[in-house]
Amino acid sequence: MIRMVEVENTPCLAIHSQVANDIIGMAVGKAIREVAEHITNNGSSPSRAPFVFYHGFDDKVTTMDCGWPVAADIPETDSIKVFHLPGGKAAHVRHVGPYEGLMGTYQKLMLFLEEEGLKAGPMWEYYLNSPEEVLPQELITEIYWLVE
């Protein structure tokens, strides 16, 4: 079920990268683990589930930020930087199932935005659990797509 929500600007730590589309899953997993370790090593913990924020993509490459929301000030490193998930009005949907099925959920979301006459802005996903913890059909991904 797609619904409109108001999201707040959220401080995070993230790794910015541009990766080939065929290795996105591996790159996301590596970045999320690296940022989590940095947060833990600095005596803190994430304030919410890990995310991927999509800056852009084409047939070959995706540009993204991967990381965790944080409530504490944690120092940056050469690769881990402060990043803010933007606030504003967003379309929100929860996808349950394998990551391979996300495209179908995105297609429904794009149709919803078109029918509502809304212009799509930046988008991101929160991963509420992990393939290392649950079966693919039990994965939960929340999608937020800012709108104008």
Residue frames as qw, qx, qy, qz and C-alpha x, y, z in Angstrom:
[[0.000, 0.889, 0.458, 0.000, 0.00, 0.00, 0.00],
 [0.417, 0.292, 0.006, 0.861, 1.45, 3.33, -1.09],
 [0.244, -0.867, -0.417, 0.120, 0.87, 6.30, 1.16],
 [0.276, 0.737, -0.111, 0.607, 2.06, 9.87, 1.43],
 [0.681, -0.574, -0.285, 0.356, 4.18, 10.74, 4.46],
 [0.057, 0.951, -0.215, 0.216, 6.25, 13.63, 5.76],
 [0.886, -0.081, -0.202, 0.410, 9.90, 12.70, 6.37],
 [0.306, -0.930, 0.114, 0.167, 12.47, 14.62, 8.39],
 [0.437, 0.735, -0.486, 0.178, 15.98, 15.53, 7.34],
 [0.921, -0.386, 0.054, 0.002, 18.04, 12.70, 8.86],
 [0.012, 0.803, -0.596, -0.026, 21.76, 12.87, 9.69],
 [0.997, 0.057, 0.060, 0.000, 23.69, 9.78, 8.60],
 [0.268, -0.622, 0.648, 0.350, 27.12, 8.40, 7.94],
 [0.851, 0.440, 0.251, -0.139, 27.55, 6.97, 4.46],
 [0.460, -0.283, 0.598, 0.593, 29.93, 5.87, 1.75],
 [0.522, 0.690, -0.020, -0.501, 29.40, 7.55, -1.60],
 [0.443, -0.227, 0.773, 0.393, 30.12, 5.35, -4.60],
 [0.631, 0.492, -0.231, -0.554, 29.53, 4.80, -8.26],
 [0.453, -0.228, 0.861, 0.035, 29.32, 1.09, -9.05],
 [0.281, 0.082, -0.777, -0.558, 28.53, -1.20, -11.95],
 [0.699, -0.165, -0.007, -0.696, 24.92, -2.35, -11.76],
 [0.845, 0.032, -0.521, -0.113, 25.91, -6.02, -11.73],
 [0.555, 0.006, -0.642, 0.528, 27.72, -5.63, -8.38],
 [0.292, -0.594, 0.029, -0.749, 25.33, -3.30, -6.54],
 [0.834, -0.469, -0.217, -0.193, 24.33, -5.93, -3.97],
 [0.815, -0.066, -0.262, 0.513, 27.95, -6.68, -3.09],
 [0.264, 0.401, -0.129, 0.868, 28.86, -2.96, -2.91],
 [0.487, -0.613, -0.093, -0.615, 25.85, -2.14, -0.71],
 [0.885, -0.389, -0.250, 0.042, 26.61, -4.98, 1.71],
 [0.688, 0.089, -0.229, 0.683, 30.27, -3.98, 1.99],
 [0.043, 0.493, -0.063, 0.867, 29.47, -0.29, 2.56],
 [0.640, -0.593, -0.165, -0.461, 26.77, -1.01, 5.15],
 [0.883, -0.294, -0.255, 0.263, 29.13, -3.30, 7.10],
 [0.541, 0.233, -0.174, 0.789, 31.99, -0.80, 6.92],
 [0.178, -0.565, 0.016, -0.806, 29.87, 2.11, 8.17],
 [0.784, -0.525, -0.223, -0.245, 28.32, -0.03, 10.94],
 [0.824, -0.124, -0.271, 0.483, 31.78, -1.05, 12.14],
 [0.287, 0.374, -0.128, 0.873, 32.92, 2.59, 12.18],
 [0.459, -0.607, -0.098, -0.641, 29.85, 3.65, 14.19],
 [0.881, -0.413, -0.230, 0.003, 30.37, 0.82, 16.70],
 [0.727, 0.078, -0.230, 0.643, 34.12, 1.52, 16.97],
 [0.080, 0.409, -0.121, 0.901, 33.22, 5.08, 17.97],
 [0.037, -0.139, -0.765, 0.627, 31.04, 3.90, 20.86],
 [0.463, 0.207, 0.103, -0.855, 27.71, 4.59, 19.22],
 [0.381, 0.247, 0.887, 0.082, 24.94, 2.74, 17.41],
 [0.026, -0.249, -0.547, -0.799, 22.75, 3.53, 14.40],
 [0.308, 0.159, 0.426, -0.836, 19.46, 5.32, 15.05],
 [0.765, 0.364, 0.139, -0.513, 17.57, 3.46, 12.31],
 [0.886, 0.156, 0.413, 0.143, 17.95, 0.71, 9.69],
 [0.386, -0.302, 0.480, 0.728, 20.64, 0.93, 6.98],
 [0.493, 0.751, 0.253, -0.361, 19.80, 2.71, 3.74],
 [0.489, 0.064, 0.488, 0.720, 20.79, 3.28, 0.14],
 [0.224, 0.787, 0.170, -0.549, 20.14, 6.73, -1.33],
 [0.654, 0.326, 0.516, 0.447, 20.11, 6.79, -5.14],
 [0.057, -0.623, 0.116, 0.772, 21.63, 9.84, -6.83],
 [0.574, 0.575, -0.250, -0.527, 21.29, 8.43, -10.34],
 [0.626, -0.118, 0.758, 0.141, 21.66, 5.41, -12.54],
 [0.535, 0.498, -0.385, -0.564, 21.79, 4.28, -16.14],
 [0.932, 0.158, -0.248, -0.210, 22.08, 0.93, -17.90],
 [0.741, 0.300, -0.491, 0.346, 25.59, 0.32, -16.55],
 [0.368, 0.127, -0.518, 0.762, 26.30, 2.37, -13.41],
 [0.409, -0.786, -0.433, -0.165, 24.51, 3.50, -10.23],
 [0.214, 0.411, -0.382, 0.800, 25.62, 6.44, -8.08],
 [0.643, -0.592, -0.430, -0.224, 24.57, 6.05, -4.46],
 [0.096, -0.544, 0.587, -0.592, 25.22, 6.69, -0.78],
 [0.771, -0.248, -0.580, -0.084, 25.05, 3.67, 1.55],
 [0.185, 0.316, -0.606, 0.706, 25.07, 3.90, 5.31],
 [0.383, -0.494, -0.751, 0.211, 23.22, 4.32, 8.57],
 [0.214, -0.820, -0.108, -0.520, 21.30, 7.13, 10.28],
 [0.568, -0.093, -0.544, 0.611, 23.07, 8.28, 13.45],
 [0.300, -0.893, -0.312, -0.118, 22.06, 10.46, 16.37],
 [0.587, -0.684, 0.094, 0.423, 25.58, 11.15, 17.69],
 [0.307, 0.879, -0.343, -0.125, 28.43, 13.14, 16.20],
 [0.888, -0.149, 0.353, 0.254, 30.86, 10.58, 14.85],
 [0.111, -0.681, 0.432, 0.581, 34.06, 11.56, 13.03],
 [0.781, 0.574, -0.084, -0.230, 34.34, 11.09, 9.30],
 [0.699, -0.288, 0.515, 0.404, 37.03, 9.02, 7.60],
 [0.063, -0.335, 0.570, 0.747, 38.50, 9.18, 4.12],
 [0.146, -0.154, -0.835, -0.508, 35.59, 7.12, 2.78],
 [0.224, -0.609, -0.755, 0.096, 32.81, 7.57, 5.39],
 [0.071, 0.199, 0.006, 0.977, 31.21, 10.99, 5.32],
 [0.233, 0.401, 0.569, -0.679, 28.31, 12.79, 6.99],
 [0.096, -0.206, -0.691, -0.686, 25.27, 12.61, 4.71],
 [0.345, 0.199, 0.480, -0.782, 21.71, 13.85, 5.21],
 [0.117, 0.428, 0.854, 0.271, 18.64, 12.05, 3.95],
 [0.082, -0.197, -0.108, -0.971, 16.43, 14.95, 2.83],
 [0.187, 0.372, 0.727, -0.546, 13.16, 15.88, 4.46],
 [0.323, 0.165, -0.276, -0.890, 9.84, 16.66, 2.84],
 [0.795, 0.181, 0.242, -0.526, 6.74, 15.05, 1.40],
 [0.051, 0.375, -0.889, -0.259, 7.35, 11.50, 0.18],
 [0.868, 0.016, -0.268, -0.419, 5.54, 8.53, -1.26],
 [0.252, -0.450, 0.822, -0.241, 6.23, 5.49, 0.94],
 [0.899, 0.051, -0.252, -0.355, 5.75, 1.80, 0.28],
 [0.512, -0.477, 0.707, -0.104, 6.90, -1.35, 2.04],
 [0.706, 0.363, -0.545, -0.271, 8.18, -4.17, -0.17],
 [0.689, -0.364, 0.598, -0.186, 8.17, -7.67, 1.33],
 [0.936, 0.295, 0.191, 0.028, 10.12, -10.29, -0.57],
 [0.771, -0.038, 0.237, 0.590, 13.30, -10.77, -2.56],
 [0.123, -0.629, 0.147, 0.754, 15.27, -7.75, -3.73],
 [0.191, 0.045, 0.747, 0.636, 14.79, -9.01, -7.30],
 [0.029, 0.657, 0.742, 0.134, 11.10, -8.07, -6.93],
 [0.170, -0.577, -0.217, 0.769, 11.79, -4.44, -6.08],
 [0.044, -0.047, 0.484, 0.873, 11.46, -3.35, -9.70],
 [0.189, -0.507, -0.771, -0.336, 7.79, -4.38, -9.70],
 [0.298, -0.708, -0.481, 0.422, 7.22, -2.32, -6.55],
 [0.200, -0.395, 0.147, 0.885, 8.98, 0.66, -8.14],
 [0.017, -0.229, -0.671, -0.705, 6.78, 0.34, -11.23],
 [0.254, -0.687, -0.680, -0.031, 3.66, 0.50, -9.03],
 [0.326, -0.637, -0.217, 0.664, 5.12, 3.51, -7.21],
 [0.157, -0.144, 0.388, 0.897, 5.89, 5.31, -10.50],
 [0.125, -0.461, -0.732, -0.486, 2.34, 4.66, -11.71],
 [0.318, -0.718, -0.545, 0.293, 0.95, 6.04, -8.43],
 [0.271, -0.483, 0.014, 0.832, 3.04, 9.22, -8.74],
 [0.044, 0.092, 0.581, 0.808, 1.90, 9.69, -12.33],
 [0.215, -0.583, -0.742, -0.252, -1.78, 9.17, -11.45],
 [0.345, -0.745, -0.399, 0.408, -1.49, 11.65, -8.57],
 [0.335, 0.880, 0.076, 0.327, 0.26, 14.21, -10.79],
 [0.545, -0.796, 0.191, 0.180, 3.32, 14.25, -8.54],
 [0.529, 0.731, -0.409, 0.137, 6.85, 14.98, -9.74],
 [0.928, -0.271, -0.137, 0.217, 9.37, 12.46, -8.41],
 [0.017, -0.897, 0.414, -0.157, 12.50, 13.64, -6.63],
 [0.159, 0.487, -0.839, 0.185, 15.25, 11.72, -4.81],
 [0.893, -0.229, -0.199, -0.333, 14.58, 8.20, -3.52],
 [0.053, 0.494, -0.819, 0.288, 16.04, 5.83, -0.98],
 [0.815, -0.196, -0.502, -0.211, 15.49, 2.44, 0.59],
 [0.380, -0.550, 0.618, -0.414, 15.75, 1.28, 4.21],
 [0.639, 0.100, -0.756, -0.098, 16.54, -2.41, 4.78],
 [0.616, -0.540, 0.203, -0.537, 14.66, -3.57, 7.88],
 [0.854, -0.303, 0.422, 0.017, 16.32, -6.99, 7.85],
 [0.064, 0.677, -0.656, -0.328, 19.05, -8.78, 5.95],
 [0.841, 0.251, -0.409, -0.250, 19.47, -11.79, 3.65],
 [0.337, 0.339, -0.795, 0.373, 21.93, -13.02, 6.29],
 [0.269, -0.092, 0.651, -0.704, 19.08, -13.10, 8.86],
 [0.641, 0.310, 0.477, -0.515, 15.93, -14.17, 6.97],
 [0.556, 0.271, 0.719, 0.318, 14.76, -16.02, 3.88],
 [0.140, 0.070, 0.386, 0.909, 14.42, -13.95, 0.67],
 [0.226, -0.566, -0.640, -0.467, 10.60, -13.98, 0.87],
 [0.466, -0.718, -0.448, 0.256, 10.83, -12.42, 4.36],
 [0.416, -0.007, -0.001, 0.909, 13.04, -9.45, 3.42],
 [0.004, 0.878, 0.456, -0.144, 11.47, -6.06, 4.22],
 [0.396, 0.065, 0.169, 0.900, 12.51, -2.96, 2.27],
 [0.077, 0.825, 0.423, -0.367, 10.93, 0.45, 2.82],
 [0.432, 0.326, 0.353, 0.763, 11.04, 2.82, -0.13],
 [0.032, -0.794, -0.285, 0.537, 10.76, 6.60, 0.20],
 [0.433, 0.363, 0.432, 0.703, 10.44, 8.79, -2.87],
 [0.052, -0.495, -0.223, 0.838, 10.35, 12.56, -2.34],
 [0.292, 0.606, 0.647, 0.360, 7.76, 14.38, -4.42],
 [0.066, -0.124, -0.013, 0.990, 7.00, 17.92, -5.51]]
